[in-house]
């Protein structure tokens, strides 16, 4: 680490080596060279006067980039693409005259970015798979555990811990579906020329339109794309960036929702993120167990969620066939969106892999609220034994008000059930009341919903992900 200059914390501190490499100068500029090679090869195949020696030289120097030569040349030319053409030509003297033949800068810049986006989405997809796998384990484990539901962050009807995990996982499933949709539709710019008319290539091939069309499709196929954008100016439409970043924003939203709830549950001491044996929660308050992983998720997610608006503005302000005011912006926004989501998913995977659930605390909170929720069941049971519904209702109302005042006014335990057991009005069912307030009777179909979600939705998805990425969907350990 260089301590004398600012370094991006995403690459220096958090992100995986795969995603860091995906947006690295090495990946970017070696891809430029692969594009130049694919262009030259295809031009040769279609009849241009390009020799095998030129192709051979280019293919031998795809990775060994002399960045010093390129950087020095850029200071002179003030043009990054031309400086790298020069550096490549220095290593491939025979090929120097035909490198970048007929192309404009966006042939390498835009197409490389589309490759980086495609490869970045694959890394993201694998990490979503890891998150899905972890959540599926938690849902199965906790599908039957009653927990207090919250609406408006106020006590509501019971649900189960597993059912709540289903809610988080469903969001990530929706994100995965959007990601797969955009991946399938992601187009390649391919060979378009300076204003998208392919005029330079038409000239090279003596007005043979079919050869220009073949050049475009063959280069795209060589670079791994079947789909080519129909029309472009000098650049592919920046609306594509908006769609890609919107997918990443959706993932960030899902992660924020989950991590935000974990932060709230940590305060309630019901569920906590992993906490290391020697982890320090506060420099002053030694007892603290701050949810720093979840806080980091929310912090990075907030940044990613702001980026679609930036991309929308970039697209909207591209004048005519192009302007250059997108370039500096996209050098920051595209890599950092992917790097941030890479870190976010690593964190979510880490949290879900080692999450701490405290059943006794959860049960205690359930039991503190359950008496109020159970009163209708108690009343119905008493009516079945011959009780008067109106008298029973009034008794429950009075006892509930008194029990509530005891809890809030005196800070004591909720004694509503004891009050009802000792009231002669409920004498006929006094021995049955404990059975009537079994928490598992108040969770509705939550356990069955968990089973259906796992069997009908999650297992088929995991099966497909394991075919694509292998049985091990684990995430590389990062600085979480």
Steps between C-alpha positions, in 0.01 A plus 500: 500500500618849413437720802586821314195508272130422507407146410153371426381314813291267286807350336746563781282376785184314406444365150579150379804440281274385215298820487806717560672333205192534282530881516878513508719673239644158412157353419391814318802541277560132431136493384576792271776291346273198463250722319770634267607142432142385432450796265823434308438125478150553364609769257763253370241222475276731296775584254698799624876496447605397851776243543529200726814656650304806607231284660763283669681798651179643638394169653837468677462829687146505634592504869852645529399865489771761550298749701799731544534546124123557467491747788792701365342512156166612644670801659603601149185406306236563770315197359493169684398281206767641267763459771415131534495453124853640504609271788349195328666596172840530669468135602353393164695700239375297205139548612534868582354621167176302536422524874161672545440496124171674420403530866428790732595518867161373611566173322734410786360713784129419462545136407744445787256654744224272376730203557585627849131552574419148379782343702414715801138388492616137498703562818196670655276209397728249671494705819122528494504121473701479820255732675204293378663182626564648845147636533353165397681333790369762743144468371502123547651529847269769635178447303311389817645750750232754596609862518321824556402666175528874460297744295595866532769360736216431744415150628275316256386141446755225531702369209802268504868579479521282188209679332671833556814363335275404207410865454865600472579213267207573270647845435831347396318252275330789322842664461642179355218483246566861391871431479449195282260693277749782446790257449310324222421829328836674551611606153846543351586823320733314265613680183307822443747772396535861607134602490346156484464492120786251438620728219871428558445125478283535194790686337749231605283231339430697182133558576432132570219535754483128572865485601448789742204318651705181521788690662267631769344164584824298490687743729210488746496120500875485554455719808220282637189693392208384285301819547616820329340837563291585195614857450739734675664835472866498583412335830240243594203668661575582863151379585661155515711623792186623673341155472812323629546737794129475580547125549786569740290762678228238548747264662619783726139572601443136596821489698417827678156368600653185649792674671277777633274244665801318648608829656155539657492137617849539649364780715221264612766232563298250297729451199856622450764488231818299572728653760864395527646376827741794509288746304477849651162670485602840633826672597326643807215263587663159531168316535369611158414250222446743216358344180785635290456255210134593460585866534759466225241332278264793551777752448610355166143425392403864547779594258395244237135598530593855403667398173200434268421872508858573401478256207165644394655847481799367306273341241272801472785745440677316216470746212432358155749219416700554821677739735792427729340618823404141572855367505642619832168433671477142373862426597380547857134397505518169314792338687395632840142378458623147430770511768251627759242229426778241503586609855135524603427142395817371667383666821146362473641153433725535804215618722259227392768232534571583865183673617416471870139426594405519868186282551445584867498875438265453205267281709503748786387782272235276344370411845487863602259583217325168441251534788333795326490317166358184659203666664263437207583129503446492876169678466377261229600197709307637798192564285512138383488395865184708556640842581336830405700662222422858611591438864820321395594786265457759773707295743780463247489873425533594866778249570687606184493866603626413848773269367609763248521763770713264712741444208532862393441679829690272738743325264380159614424181309175455313271309739185499286483120478523460879223758538276306262574166670401647836180665375191284577355601162765277337484219757367246250809531279764601756686170459495534118636853473867399481426279201309784336805727506748265335697735274513248215123524470529867405742489207240408238648323197847646545675159532310362201580813300868447577481142373320601182744783433800272548363209295325685218730797454836479673611141440458520119693828496781359714517195276554720195758715679693194611508375140644834392744566784561158650373348822698744711330838495716637779633857495867579534590640842547877481563768758151489650 
